Amino acid sequence: MPARTAMYNANALKIGLFGANCSSGRSATKVPERWSGSWPDCLRLARMADDAGIDFMLPIARWKGYGGDTDFHGATLETITWAAGLLAATSRMTVFGTVHAPLFHPLIAAKALVTADHIGEGRLGVNLVVGWNEGEFEMFGVAQREHDTRYDFAKEWLDAVKRAWSEAGDFDVAGRFLKLDKVRAFPKPFGGTRPIIMNAGSSPVGQDFALRNCDAFFTATAGSRTSLEANARRVEEIKGRAGAFGRDIEIYTVGQVVCRASQQEAEDYYRHAIIDNADWGAVECMMALRNITPANFSPDEYAAKRQYFAGNAIGGYPFVGTPDKVAQELAGLSNAGLRGIAVSFVDYLGELPYFCAEVLPRLADLGVRQTRQEPRG
Ligand SMILES: Cc1cc2nc3c(=O)[nH]c(=O)nc-3n(C[C@H](O)[C@H](O)[C@H](O)COP(=O)(O)O)c2cc1C
C-alpha cells in the first residue's frame, strides 16, 4: 500500500486535476472557453498531465445537471469507465473512479474497479461517496437513507468490496443491509494490494467514516475555502482525530487555479469568468439544493452567500495570481501538513501548460515536489 498511497512518486505535495469529467468542470461560468468535459478533451488533458508529472485526476460522480444558462454539469462522463479509458492512455498518474455506494451493487463495483485497476497496473483510486443530491436519487428510484445511516451502509458496502478484493475463498455477508451468499470474486486488484480509497464527507459522521475506513480524506470546509491558515488548523485537528482511531490518514483539499503572468491579469480573469459571467441560475440551483433560498435569508445575507458560492464554494479556495504567488500558496498547504490538492481550471487544456511550466518547477524549488520528470518518449 505505501507505494500506492504515495502515487508511486516522492512528491511531498501531490497535485491532481478535479472535475474534468463534467461539463464546465468546477466553474459555473458562461464564458465560451468553459470546459467541455468531452472524451477527446479529457483524453488530451490526461496525456498532457501525465507527461507533465501531475499526480492524479479526480472526477465527480454527477448524474443530473444543475440547470442555468449552461446546464452546469449537464453532461458528465461516468467515472469508472472514464478512469479505465484514461488509465489505458497514461503511464504514471493515479486516476480515481467515484462510486455512489447506494447506487452500485458492491460486487459489480468491486469488479469494475478491479478491471480498471488492472488496466492501470495499480494506478486506480476510489472515491467512495454516499450521495446528497435528492434529485439524483429520485431519478434512480432509490430512497436516500437518513443522513448518518448512509455511512452505516457505506461501511458495510466497503467491507464487502474489500473482502471481494482480498478473500481467497468463498464468503458470505450477513449484515444489516447486505445479504450475499457464497461470494467469489477474481481476479484480485493488481499486484497484491488494493486501490487507494478516499472519502470527502464533511459532516462529523462522514469524517469519522473517512478517518476510520479510508486512506485519504479530502476536506473542502469553509476554512480551506477562504484562508490558508485555517487549513493548518484543520489538518492538525483531523490528524488528531485520526490518531485517536489509531489511524494515520493522508489529507487533501481542493481549489481553483487562475495563474497568469501578472497579478492584475489573474485577478481580472477570475472576476470576469467566475463572478461577472457566473451562471447564476446554476449557482442558485446548487444553493437551493442545500436549502439556501431567498425565503430563508435576508436579501443581504442571500447576496453574500450567492457571491461566496460562485467564488469559493463551487471550485474551492481560489489560487489567483502569478506563478510565484500560486506556488507559494500551494507550498504553504504542504507545509501545513496537507498531502495534496485537486485543482480545477476554467479551461483545463488551455491553462494547464502554463501551470506546469511555471508553477511545478517553483514547487520543486520550494522543496515540496521533485523536479519535473522528462516526458515519455
Ligand atoms: C473533493 C470532493 C469530492 C467529492 N466528490 C463527490 C462526488 O463525486 N459525488 C457526490 O455526490 N458527492 C461528492 N462529494 C460530496 C461528499 O462526498 C459529501 O457528500 C459531502 O461533502 C457532504 O458530506 P456528508 O456526507 O458528510 O454530509 C465530494 C466532496 C469533495 C470535497
The ligand as a Gaussian input file, in Angstrom:
#p B3LYP/6-31G(d) Opt

LIG

0 1
 C      -13.183000      16.530000      -3.088000
 C      -14.627000      16.157000      -3.008000
 C      -15.146000      15.277000      -3.936000
 C      -16.493000      14.931000      -3.897000
 N      -16.991000      14.138000      -4.875000
 C      -18.325000      13.870000      -4.900000
 C      -18.892000      13.184000      -5.989000
 O      -18.194000      12.825000      -6.929000
 N      -20.235000      12.935000      -5.969000
 C      -21.024000      13.319000      -4.928000
 O      -22.227000      13.065000      -4.973000
 N      -20.505000      13.978000      -3.872000
 C      -19.187000      14.290000      -3.854000
 N      -18.657000      14.996000      -2.805000
 C      -19.503000      15.288000      -1.643000
 C      -19.079000      14.444000      -0.429000
 O      -18.918000      13.079000      -0.760000
 C      -20.095000      14.569000       0.729000
 O      -21.331000      14.008000       0.378000
 C      -20.334000      15.984000       1.126000
 O      -19.099000      16.582000       1.452000
 C      -21.312000      16.066000       2.304000
 O      -20.747000      15.420000       3.416000
 P      -21.602000      14.459000       4.347000
 O      -21.995000      13.264000       3.529000
 O      -20.680000      14.111000       5.488000
 O      -22.805000      15.229000       4.826000
 C      -17.326000      15.416000      -2.865000
 C      -16.797000      16.321000      -1.927000
 C      -15.471000      16.721000      -2.018000
 C      -14.931000      17.704000      -1.032000

